[in-house]
Amino acid sequence: MSNSSSLNEFLLLAFADTRELQLLHFSLFLGIYLAALLGNGLIITAVACDHRLHTPMYFFLLNLSLLDLGTISLTVPKSMVNSLWDTRAISYLGCAAQVFFFFFLFSTEFYLLTVMAYDRYVAICRPLHYGTIMGSRACVKMAAAAWASGFLNAVLHTANTFTIPLCQGNVVDQLFGEIPQILKLSCSDAYLREVGLSAVSLFLGFVCFVFIVLSYVQIFTVVLRMPSEQGRHKAFSMCLPHLAVVSLFISTVMFAYLKPPSLSSPALDLLLSVLYSLVPPTLNPLLYSMRNKELKDALKKLVQWVHCQHQ
């Protein structure tokens, strides 16, 4: 194929080549998808309906659950359909849309996790000023800034990627449309523009990472000085779920994108794409509700209300 204008579709990497394994893939992904929908859906509903959870921490958690729902809905259903119908095809526009929304949701999630780290820092290190600093208007502005930054990031990367001439075929060695795999189809050195743009995004991501680390250094310094064991336990209960989510998110993405080229192979890339696109959205609700009594109580009330409605 001479250039990207002649491409009508891309061919994604097949998860399995036998009918039995394709059906197993469909069933497994369906189970994971339903678990993610249930977990994130329950958190969104509980936070929206329970007035006691109308606080900055749960407002940001609601945003995180929306992002997780979007991320897993973007990749898993298409992969399931492809396995069920024994096809690998995705349209050119469909691939571009998948790349855009995946980059948008993933970037926004990392920016939001940074904002959530700041929220935890203010709550523990500056509790007397928490109500002033984290007012409703400030929270909305911070969440909006995270979404807007992710959107701008996605527009720049997607527009740049899909204006690069592609002349190395149309086979994308990945479960879904992804920029690094599409760049492998580019001609000559045209991809260097994207490399420069990626360097800027990596720098911003590194700044966010350093901010999160410094926030938690300050948080743990304050928590370990608390005289009350009950106070320390409450502070850790507030922070550990967010820290676990951040660790899961960063570790899976770093391992996928920063691994040595010598370790790269279609099978490993496929496994890693499953790891960072499916695991965080599925486990985040569990990580947040495991040690959170307020959220557990709200979820119990929600389940009881639903049960009563069906009796």
ZALO-938130 format. One line per 10 residues: number of its first residue (from 1); their letters; for each residue x, y, z of N, C-alpha, C. Coordinates in steps of 0.1 Angstrom, whole numbers. Layout:
# ZALO-938130
NUM) A) X Y Z X Y Z X Y Z | ...
//
This chain:
# ZALO-938130
1) MSNSSSLNEF) 8 -12 0 0 0 0 9 12 0 | 6 22 -9 15 33 -11 14 43 0 | 3 46 5 1 56 16 -12 53 24 | -13 61 34 -25 59 43 -38 62 36 | -38 70 25 -51 73 19 -57 61 12 | -49 51 9 -54 39 3 -59 29 13 | -57 31 26 -62 22 36 -76 23 39 | -84 13 39 -98 13 43 -99 6 56 | -90 -2 60 -91 -9 73 -78 -14 78 | -77 -17 90 -65 -23 96 -69 -37 101
11) LLLAFADTRE) -59 -46 102 -61 -59 107 -54 -60 121 | -62 -63 131 -57 -64 145 -51 -78 147 | -44 -79 158 -38 -92 161 -49 -101 166 | -49 -113 161 -59 -123 165 -55 -129 179 | -64 -129 188 -61 -134 201 -59 -150 201 | -66 -156 192 -65 -171 191 -69 -175 176 | -64 -186 172 -66 -190 158 -75 -203 157 | -78 -209 168 -88 -220 167 -101 -216 173 | -112 -222 168 -125 -218 172 -127 -220 187 | -122 -230 193 -124 -233 208 -117 -222 216
21) LQLLHFSLFL) -105 -218 212 -98 -207 219 -105 -194 217 | -110 -191 205 -118 -179 202 -130 -178 211 | -137 -189 213 -149 -189 222 -145 -187 236 | -133 -193 240 -128 -191 254 -124 -177 256 | -118 -171 246 -114 -156 247 -127 -148 248 | -137 -151 241 -149 -143 241 -156 -145 256 | -156 -157 261 -162 -159 274 -154 -152 285 | -141 -153 284 -132 -147 294 -133 -132 294 | -133 -126 283 -134 -112 282 -148 -107 286 | -158 -115 283 -172 -111 287 -173 -111 302
31) GIYLAALLGN) -167 -121 308 -167 -121 323 -160 -109 329 | -148 -106 324 -140 -94 328 -148 -81 326 | -154 -80 314 -161 -68 311 -173 -66 320 | -181 -77 322 -192 -75 331 -188 -72 345 | -177 -78 350 -172 -75 363 -168 -60 364 | -162 -55 354 -158 -40 354 -170 -31 353 | -180 -35 345 -192 -27 344 -199 -27 358 | -200 -39 364 -207 -39 377 -200 -31 388 | -187 -33 389 -179 -26 399 -179 -11 398 | -176 -7 386 -176 8 384 -190 14 384
41) GLIITAVACD) -199 6 378 -213 11 378 -218 13 393 | -215 3 401 -220 4 415 -213 17 422 | -201 19 420 -194 30 426 -200 44 421 | -202 45 408 -208 57 402 -222 59 408 | -230 49 409 -244 50 414 -244 53 429 | -235 47 437 -234 49 451 -230 63 454 | -220 68 447 -215 82 449 -225 92 445 | -232 89 434 -242 99 429 -254 100 438 | -258 88 444 -271 87 452 -269 90 467 | -258 87 472 -256 89 487 -250 103 490
51) HRLHTPMYFF) -257 111 497 -253 125 499 -240 126 508 | -238 115 516 -227 115 525 -214 113 517 | -215 109 505 -203 107 496 -201 119 487 | -208 129 489 -206 141 481 -195 150 486 | -183 144 486 -171 151 490 -161 150 479 | -150 158 480 -140 159 469 -134 145 466 | -131 137 476 -125 124 473 -134 115 465 | -147 115 468 -156 106 461 -160 112 447 | -160 125 446 -162 132 433 -151 128 423 | -139 128 428 -128 123 419 -129 108 416
61) LLNLSLLDLG) -133 101 426 -135 86 424 -146 83 414 | -156 91 414 -167 90 404 -161 92 390 | -153 103 389 -146 106 376 -137 94 371 | -130 89 381 -121 77 378 -129 65 373 | -140 62 379 -149 51 375 -154 53 361 | -158 66 358 -163 69 344 -152 66 334 | -140 70 337 -128 68 328 -125 53 326 | -126 46 337 -124 31 336 -134 24 328 | -147 29 330 -158 23 321 -155 26 307 | -151 38 304 -148 42 290 -137 34 284
71) TISLTVPKSM) -126 32 292 -114 25 287 -117 11 283 | -124 4 292 -126 -10 290 -137 -12 279 | -147 -3 278 -157 -4 268 -152 -1 254 | -140 6 253 -134 10 241 -127 -2 234 | -122 -11 242 -113 -22 236 -120 -35 237 | -126 -39 248 -131 -53 250 -142 -57 241 | -153 -49 239 -164 -53 231 -159 -56 216 | -151 -47 210 -146 -50 197 -138 -62 196 | -129 -65 206 -122 -77 206 -130 -89 207 | -141 -88 215 -150 -100 217 -158 -102 204
81) VNSLWDTRAI) -162 -92 197 -169 -93 184 -160 -100 174 | -148 -95 173 -138 -101 164 -136 -116 166 | -135 -120 179 -133 -134 182 -146 -142 179 | -158 -136 182 -170 -143 179 -172 -145 164 | -169 -135 156 -171 -136 142 -159 -140 134 | -148 -144 141 -136 -149 135 -131 -139 124 | -129 -126 129 -124 -116 120 -113 -108 127 | -105 -101 120 -95 -92 126 -96 -78 122 | -106 -75 113 -107 -62 107 -113 -51 116 | -107 -39 115 -113 -27 120 -111 -16 110
91) SYLGCAAQVF) -122 -8 108 -121 2 98 -111 13 101 | -106 20 91 -96 31 93 -101 41 103 | -114 46 101 -119 56 110 -122 50 124 | -125 37 124 -128 30 137 -115 29 145 | -104 26 138 -91 25 144 -86 39 149 | -88 49 141 -85 63 145 -93 67 158 | -106 64 158 -114 67 169 -109 60 182 | -106 47 180 -101 39 191 -88 45 197 | -79 48 188 -66 55 192 -69 68 200 | -78 76 194 -81 89 201 -86 87 214
101) FFFFLFSTEF) -97 79 216 -104 78 228 -95 70 239 | -87 61 234 -79 53 244 -68 63 249 | -62 71 241 -52 80 245 -58 91 254 | -70 95 250 -78 105 258 -81 100 272 | -86 88 273 -91 83 286 -79 79 295 | -68 74 289 -56 70 296 -49 82 301 | -47 93 293 -41 105 297 -48 112 309 | -62 113 307 -70 119 316 -69 112 330 | -69 98 329 -69 90 342 -56 94 350 | -45 95 343 -32 98 350 -32 112 356
111) YLLTVMAYDR) -38 121 348 -39 135 354 -48 135 365 | -59 127 365 -69 127 376 -62 120 388 | -54 110 386 -48 103 397 -38 113 404 | -32 122 396 -23 133 402 -31 142 410 | -43 146 405 -52 155 413 -57 149 426 | -59 136 425 -64 128 437 -53 127 447 | -40 127 443 -29 127 452 -28 140 459 | -31 151 452 -31 164 458 -42 165 468 | -54 159 465 -65 159 474 -62 152 487 | -55 141 486 -51 133 498 -40 141 506
121) YVAICRPLHY) -31 148 499 -21 156 506 -27 168 514 | -37 175 508 -43 186 515 -51 180 527 | -58 169 525 -67 163 536 -58 160 548 | -46 155 546 -38 150 557 -28 160 562 | -22 167 553 -11 176 557 -16 190 560 | -28 194 555 -34 207 557 -49 206 560 | -52 198 570 -66 195 573 -75 208 576 | -69 218 583 -76 230 587 -80 238 575 | -73 237 564 -75 245 552 -82 236 541 | -86 224 544 -91 215 534 -104 220 528
131) GTIMGSRACV) -113 225 536 -126 230 531 -124 242 521 | -114 250 524 -111 262 516 -105 259 503 | -94 250 504 -86 247 492 -94 238 483 | -101 228 489 -108 218 480 -123 221 480 | -127 233 478 -141 236 476 -147 230 464 | -160 230 463 -167 224 451 -162 230 438 | -161 243 438 -157 250 425 -142 246 421 | -134 245 431 -120 241 429 -119 227 424 | -127 218 429 -127 204 425 -132 202 411 | -142 210 407 -147 209 394 -137 214 384
141) KMAAAAWASG) -130 225 388 -120 231 379 -108 221 377 | -104 214 388 -93 205 387 -97 193 378 | -109 188 380 -113 176 372 -115 180 357 | -120 192 355 -121 197 341 -108 199 335 | -98 204 343 -84 205 337 -78 192 333 | -81 181 341 -76 168 338 -82 163 325 | -96 164 324 -103 160 312 -98 168 299 | -97 181 301 -93 190 290 -78 187 285 | -69 184 295 -56 181 292 -55 168 284 | -62 158 289 -63 145 282 -68 146 268
151) FLNAVLHTAN) -78 154 266 -84 156 253 -74 163 243 | -68 173 248 -58 180 240 -46 171 236 | -42 163 246 -31 154 243 -35 144 232 | -47 138 233 -52 128 224 -54 134 210 | -59 147 209 -61 153 196 -47 155 189 | -37 159 196 -24 161 190 -18 148 185 | -18 138 194 -12 125 190 -20 118 179 | -33 118 180 -41 111 169 -39 118 156 | -41 132 156 -39 139 143 -26 137 137 | -15 137 146 -2 136 141 0 122 135
161) TFTIPLCQGN) -4 112 142 -2 98 138 -9 95 125 | -21 99 123 -29 96 111 -27 105 100 | -18 115 101 -13 122 89 1 117 85 | 6 108 92 19 102 87 16 92 77 | 24 92 65 21 82 55 24 68 60 | 15 59 57 17 45 61 19 36 48 | 30 29 47 33 22 35 38 8 38 | 37 3 51 42 -10 55 30 -20 57 | 20 -19 49 9 -28 51 -2 -22 60 | -11 -31 65 -22 -26 74 -23 -36 86
171) VVDQLFGEIP) -13 -44 89 -14 -53 100 -9 -47 113 | -18 -45 123 -14 -39 135 -12 -50 145 | 0 -52 150 3 -63 159 -2 -60 174 | -15 -58 175 -20 -54 188 -35 -58 189 | -40 -59 201 -54 -62 203 -63 -51 199 | -58 -39 199 -66 -27 195 -57 -17 189 | -63 -6 183 -55 4 176 -46 11 186 | -33 11 184 -24 17 194 -13 25 186 | -9 36 190 0 45 183 14 38 180 | 21 32 189 34 26 186 33 15 175
181) QILKLSCSDA) 22 7 175 21 -3 165 17 3 151 | 10 14 151 6 20 138 19 27 132 | 27 33 141 39 39 137 49 30 130 | 48 17 133 56 7 127 53 5 112 | 41 10 108 37 9 94 41 22 86 | 47 31 93 50 44 86 62 43 77 | 63 53 68 73 53 58 85 61 63 | 97 57 60 110 64 63 110 70 77 | 113 83 78 115 89 91 103 98 94 | 92 96 88 80 104 90 75 103 105
191) YLREVGLSAV) 78 92 111 73 90 125 81 99 135 | 92 105 131 99 113 141 92 125 147 | 82 130 140 73 140 146 66 135 158 | 61 123 157 54 116 168 63 114 180 | 76 110 176 86 108 187 88 121 195 | 89 132 188 90 145 195 78 148 204 | 66 145 199 54 148 206 53 138 218 | 57 126 216 57 116 227 67 120 238 | 78 126 234 88 131 244 82 141 253 | 74 151 248 67 161 256 57 154 265
201) SLFLGFVCFV) 49 145 260 40 138 268 46 130 280 | 58 124 277 65 116 287 70 126 298 | 75 137 293 80 147 303 68 152 312 | 57 154 307 45 158 315 41 147 324 | 41 135 319 38 123 327 48 121 339 | 61 124 336 71 123 346 69 134 357 | 66 146 353 63 157 362 51 152 372 | 41 147 366 29 142 374 34 131 384 | 42 122 379 47 111 387 55 116 399 | 64 126 396 72 132 407 63 139 417
211) FIVLSYVQIF) 53 146 412 43 153 421 36 142 430 | 32 131 424 26 121 432 35 115 443 | 48 112 439 57 107 448 60 117 460 | 62 130 456 65 140 466 53 142 476 | 41 141 470 29 142 478 28 131 489 | 32 119 485 31 108 494 43 108 504 | 54 113 500 65 115 510 60 124 521 | 54 135 517 49 145 527 38 138 536 | 29 131 529 18 124 536 23 114 546 | 32 106 542 37 95 552 45 101 563
221) TVVLRMPSEQ) 52 112 560 60 119 570 50 124 581 | 39 130 577 29 135 587 22 124 594 | 18 113 587 11 102 593 19 95 603 | 32 93 600 40 85 610 43 93 622 | 41 106 622 43 115 634 30 116 642 | 19 111 637 7 112 645 7 103 658 | 4 110 669 4 102 682 -6 91 683 | -18 94 677 -29 84 678 -28 73 668 | -29 61 672 -29 49 663 -42 49 655 | -53 53 661 -65 54 653 -64 64 642
231) GRHKAFSMCL) -58 76 644 -56 86 634 -47 81 623 | -36 73 626 -28 68 616 -35 58 607 | -43 49 614 -51 39 607 -61 46 597 | -68 56 602 -77 63 593 -70 70 581 | -58 76 584 -51 82 573 -46 72 563 | -41 61 567 -37 50 558 -49 45 550 | -60 44 557 -72 39 550 -76 48 538 | -74 61 540 -77 71 530 -67 70 518 | -55 67 522 -44 68 511 -41 55 504 | -42 44 511 -37 32 505 -45 28 492
241) PHLAVVSLFI) -58 29 492 -65 26 479 -60 34 467 | -58 47 469 -53 55 458 -39 51 455 | -31 49 465 -17 45 462 -16 31 454 | -25 22 458 -26 9 451 -30 11 436 | -40 20 434 -45 22 420 -34 29 412 | -27 39 418 -16 45 411 -5 35 407 | -1 27 417 9 17 415 6 7 404 | -7 3 404 -11 -6 394 -11 0 380 | -16 12 379 -17 20 366 -3 22 361 | 6 28 369 20 31 364 28 19 361
251) STVMFAYLKP) 27 9 369 36 -3 367 32 -10 354 | 19 -12 351 14 -19 339 18 -11 327 | 16 3 327 19 11 315 34 12 313 | 42 13 324 57 14 322 62 1 317 | 57 -10 322 62 -23 317 59 -25 302 | 47 -20 298 43 -22 284 51 -13 275 | 53 0 279 59 9 269 74 11 271 | 80 8 283 94 11 285 102 -2 286 | 96 -13 282 104 -25 282 115 -25 271 | 126 -32 273 137 -32 262 131 -38 249
261) PSLSSPALDL) 135 -32 238 131 -38 225 134 -52 223 | 144 -57 229 148 -71 228 137 -81 234 | 129 -75 243 119 -83 249 106 -83 241 | 105 -74 231 93 -73 224 90 -84 215 | 77 -89 215 72 -99 206 57 -98 205 | 51 -102 195 36 -101 194 29 -107 205 | 33 -119 210 27 -126 221 28 -118 234 | 40 -112 237 42 -104 249 35 -91 248 | 35 -85 236 28 -72 235 13 -74 237 | 8 -85 232 -6 -88 234 -10 -90 248
271) LLSVLYSLVP) -1 -98 255 -4 -100 270 -3 -87 278 | 6 -78 274 8 -66 281 -4 -56 278 | -9 -57 266 -20 -48 263 -33 -52 271 | -34 -65 273 -45 -70 281 -43 -66 295 | -30 -66 300 -27 -63 314 -31 -48 317 | -26 -39 308 -29 -25 312 -42 -19 307 | -49 -26 298 -62 -21 294 -74 -27 301 | -72 -39 306 -82 -46 313 -81 -47 328 | -69 -49 333 -67 -51 348 -70 -39 356 | -65 -26 353 -68 -15 362 -83 -12 362
281) PTLNPLLYSM) -90 -11 351 -104 -8 352 -113 -18 359 | -108 -31 359 -115 -41 366 -112 -41 381 | -99 -39 385 -95 -40 399 -97 -27 407 | -98 -15 400 -99 -3 407 -111 -2 417 | -123 -6 413 -134 -6 422 -132 -15 434 | -125 -26 432 -122 -35 444 -112 -29 453 | -102 -23 447 -91 -16 455 -97 -5 463 | -106 3 458 -111 14 465 -122 11 475 | -129 0 473 -139 -4 483 -134 -13 494 | -122 -19 492 -118 -29 501 -116 -24 516
291) RNKELKDALK) -110 -12 517 -107 -6 530 -115 6 533 | -125 9 525 -133 21 527 -147 18 533 | -148 21 546 -160 18 553 -172 26 547 | -170 39 545 -181 47 540 -186 42 526 | -177 38 517 -181 33 504 -188 19 506 | -183 11 515 -189 -2 517 -203 -1 522 | -205 8 531 -219 11 537 -228 16 526 | -223 25 518 -231 30 507 -235 19 497 | -225 11 494 -228 0 484 -238 -10 490 | -236 -13 503 -246 -22 510 -260 -17 509
301) KLVQWVHCQH) -262 -4 512 -275 2 511 -281 2 497 | -272 4 487 -276 4 473 -281 -10 469 | -273 -21 473 -277 -35 470 -290 -38 477 | -291 -34 490 -303 -37 497 -316 -30 491 | -314 -18 486 -325 -11 480 -329 -18 467 | -319 -22 459 -322 -29 446 -329 -42 449 | -325 -49 460 -331 -62 464 -345 -60 468 | -348 -49 476 -361 -46 480 -371 -43 469 | -365 -36 459 -373 -32 447 -378 -44 439 | -370 -55 440 -373 -67 432 -381 -77 440
311) Q) -385 -74 452 -393 -83 460 -408 -79 459
//
